[in-house]
Amino acid sequence: MTATCRDLAERLYALLEGELAADEREAILEHMRDCACCGAYQRTYLSALRLSRDALLEPPEEEEASLERCLAA
């Protein structure tokens, strides 16, 4: 199987979740190694996931206190 940019875009989530068959997984990984645009897409996708996750986390107490002091000023 040979993967395309469209395959990567459509299956990236499934790849990250481990839901792809071994041959499909290898084809997409090979495509990402060979295609700079898809490698960048994957990195951006992962960054967006991290940012989304981090936005849902509670801030550390010292940051929360600092924010409260700034808002009170």
Sequence and secondary structure as in RCSB ss.txt:
>XXXX:A:sequence
MTATCRDLAERLYALLEGELAADEREAILEHMRDCACCGAYQRTYLSALRLSRDALLEPPEEEEASLERCLAA
>XXXX:A:secstr
    HHHHHHHHHHHHTT S HHHHHHHHHHHHH HHHHHHHHHHHHHHHHHHHHHS   HHHHHHHHHHHH 
